[in-house]
């Protein structure tokens, strides 16, 4: 995509996280192996150890930078990359590890480690809070089909596409699911960004908003529905909105009247 | 001389290795973990009980199924409820899918290149296109088992306190059964290929820990067998001491002050009589003589288990197809203390929890890699005793060290949780 007759260089890098998004990419199986023949791998530690290359056409980042080394590496990668794409709830929202930001993180680390000296315990930040991000593909884990479509489109058009700002509620009925909220069960479908294909409600699990909020949400209406329809207490609602570190994202995306 | 290996590739997570070698002695061999602390045990506190497994599965994207199920088992043990048999069958199936996808990833894509000196899997793929294709197909069956029963391959959705939320339609189970049967010959062939590889000669005596059961090759449930003694999980854990090592973020464990090994090789050492027919056949053809103390054979042990898991999936699917829909039991109360233990791909995973009125008060998670890390470092310190090690160049030594680290199949993200 960049220079003629040259394969695009792709890096897939992982910061602190479960690496489930990288596993999801690998789960593409034969399609992923075929994809590997069309690109040059600049960095993908899961399958090889190669010296660093100088430029990436696309850097795909999962996880959050917690240690100083990771922060440094993320900044270096940004400098080297034409497009930087953040994937997964950790890179896009902060991930489950961000839950400590909403509590006393010093108390939490003392409960886990008897000796906390030398262990980095910063507030968790999403990738876009540290470097410029060209596109976020959210989810815990990512939807590998959406990911694959987007990466191929980026390579073909030499620009990153946009993810349509629709709620999960638009995808859910197409899977013949009953509306959980109408049944009085909690669900964050109305405010959460679609693109996952609603696997959770299809498996009798509520949408816990792992893809984060879409643009222009009505957070008050969501809270009212959880309170009245689902009889949830305020504290429970806040805990649900915290999951995957999305609470701070919510308030940025409320529709202004 | 110092040996230093930065950023070991082809393991799950980030780690490096250092050792000071004085006169060929691998003193102070250390694995340095390079992951940030996510403080899972801390963030689970004061949240809802079911969030233990829901958050816990996010510890590891390679083995999310076992984190989820062990979390649920600990809660069920705290509430003193047993899940209905048909739900247990489904969970056991999910575990088979978990072992198949994790083992095939590690065997083929992480470890195999070491035997041929390939720097990258791309070389391996070019050299063995047919085998790569088989490995991908085998792994895909494991993924589909998890996806169809668990709702999604990474971070499963259907397990719930007291059982399962949903049972897949019969047709889907029948299709899976057919896939497992059709794939089994491929699995046997690929595993036999692993039996033909040349494994480095290195032994160090250690204790082998795993679940054990009278009824089956223990994965989902059982007591702990170590050093030919058997303990209930709650007893075993009282002998296990977690300690922080020099790199702080990943804890290590010892059993009565000694290092021990957990994982495929330990399971085969402890429970080989319970393996299924074809798996047993390959074991008897192999060079593994139990108790086997060569950690490199953990790779072959996984290959043998891969066959076992396909045979077991066939049995379990036949059972699941016949079983009724009763898959969930509600707890009577939501207060108590419990422990759950399941054999993860890399060894026994423990979740201990204490819950009051449905709110988590305390969680302790002991991962297989935390248990294996001290044993691996012990092996590395003794590594110069490996046949002809002193004759190797620095580069060859580094390669052997990396190969041993990968043979353990460490899950670094699990070790720092």
Interface residues (C-beta under 8 A of the other chain):
Chain A: X14 X15 X16 X17 X18 X19 X20 X21 X22 X23 X24 X26 X27 X29 X30 X33 X36 X41 X45 X46 X47 X48 X49 X50 X64 X65 X66 X67 X69 X70 X95 X96 X97 X99 X100 X103 X105 X107 X108 X109 X111 X112 X113 X114 X115 X117 X118 X119 X120 X121 X140 X141 X199 X200 X202 X203 X204 X205 X208 X236 X239
Chain B: X7 X8 X9 X10 X12 X13 X14 X34 X35 X36 X37 X38 X39 X40 X41 X42 X43 X45 X47 X48 X54 X55 X58 X59 X60 X61 X62 X64 X105 X109 X119 X120 X121 X122 X125 X132 X133 X136 X137 X139 X140 X143 X151 X152 X153 X154 X155 X157 X158 X165 X166 X244 X248 X249 X413 X416
